[in-house]
Amino acid sequence: MAAEIKGLFFNKDYKTAKGPVLEKYNPKLAQLNEFVGHKEYVLDYLTLADFLVAEESHFIEAMYPEEYKNWPFLQRVR
């Protein structure tokens, strides 16, 4: 996920490119949202995964501010 979303920042035509990227990752974000649930951390204790999710959440929020609101686990883990 990281490479494609981060790649949008360097794409001159990011406005049209970001739609397909979101469609691709929506199911993955939904799956991760279900896995994390209401836990404070991804695995219920602090791990490297939490830092990776927190970093990705900044890129997702920047590219997809409205959709970011649909994934509360991103905000909680951050």
C-alpha positions as a Python dict, from the first residue, in 0.01 Angstrom:
ca = {
    (1, 'M'): (0, 0, 0),
    (2, 'A'): (274, 242, 92),
    (3, 'A'): (439, 266, -247),
    (4, 'E'): (125, 337, -446),
    (5, 'I'): (-21, 596, -213),
    (6, 'K'): (314, 768, -161),
    (7, 'G'): (366, 757, -538),
    (8, 'L'): (58, 975, -583),
    (9, 'F'): (250, 1265, -432),
    (10, 'F'): (490, 1255, -727),
    (11, 'N'): (229, 1195, -995),
    (12, 'K'): (140, 1511, -1190),
    (13, 'D'): (-200, 1360, -1271),
    (14, 'Y'): (-268, 1243, -916),
    (15, 'K'): (-630, 1360, -921),
    (16, 'T'): (-727, 1096, -1176),
    (17, 'A'): (-478, 836, -1051),
    (18, 'K'): (-594, 842, -690),
    (19, 'G'): (-939, 696, -765),
    (20, 'P'): (-818, 353, -879),
    (21, 'V'): (-568, 336, -592),
    (22, 'L'): (-845, 396, -339),
    (23, 'E'): (-1067, 132, -503),
    (24, 'K'): (-783, -116, -477),
    (25, 'Y'): (-715, -46, -109),
    (26, 'N'): (-1068, 4, 25),
    (27, 'P'): (-1115, -371, 83),
    (28, 'K'): (-777, -395, 253),
    (29, 'L'): (-852, -98, 478),
    (30, 'A'): (-1191, -250, 563),
    (31, 'Q'): (-1023, -577, 655),
    (32, 'L'): (-765, -399, 870),
    (33, 'N'): (-1038, -188, 1031),
    (34, 'E'): (-1225, -506, 1125),
    (35, 'F'): (-909, -672, 1257),
    (36, 'V'): (-808, -376, 1473),
    (37, 'G'): (-1162, -309, 1589),
    (38, 'H'): (-1165, -89, 1898),
    (39, 'K'): (-817, -181, 2012),
    (40, 'E'): (-571, 97, 2080),
    (41, 'Y'): (-295, -85, 1891),
    (42, 'V'): (-300, -311, 1587),
    (43, 'L'): (-210, -623, 1788),
    (44, 'D'): (-345, -491, 2119),
    (45, 'Y'): (9, -396, 2226),
    (46, 'L'): (264, -162, 2070),
    (47, 'T'): (454, -315, 1777),
    (48, 'L'): (628, -204, 1459),
    (49, 'A'): (295, -250, 1279),
    (50, 'D'): (153, 45, 1474),
    (51, 'F'): (428, 274, 1350),
    (52, 'L'): (374, 159, 990),
    (53, 'V'): (-2, 213, 1013),
    (54, 'A'): (50, 554, 1176),
    (55, 'E'): (285, 661, 897),
    (56, 'E'): (48, 539, 626),
    (57, 'S'): (-242, 719, 792),
    (58, 'H'): (-74, 1054, 723),
    (59, 'F'): (-49, 978, 351),
    (60, 'I'): (-406, 847, 338),
    (61, 'E'): (-536, 1155, 517),
    (62, 'A'): (-347, 1387, 281),
    (63, 'M'): (-468, 1216, -37),
    (64, 'Y'): (-815, 1113, 77),
    (65, 'P'): (-930, 1350, 353),
    (66, 'E'): (-1299, 1259, 324),
    (67, 'E'): (-1241, 884, 304),
    (68, 'Y'): (-995, 902, 595),
    (69, 'K'): (-1290, 969, 824),
    (70, 'N'): (-1432, 625, 733),
    (71, 'W'): (-1138, 447, 895),
    (72, 'P'): (-1140, 538, 1267),
    (73, 'F'): (-871, 281, 1346),
    (74, 'L'): (-620, 495, 1153),
    (75, 'Q'): (-685, 786, 1384),
    (76, 'R'): (-681, 570, 1696),
    (77, 'V'): (-356, 391, 1613),
    (78, 'R'): (-190, 718, 1517),
}
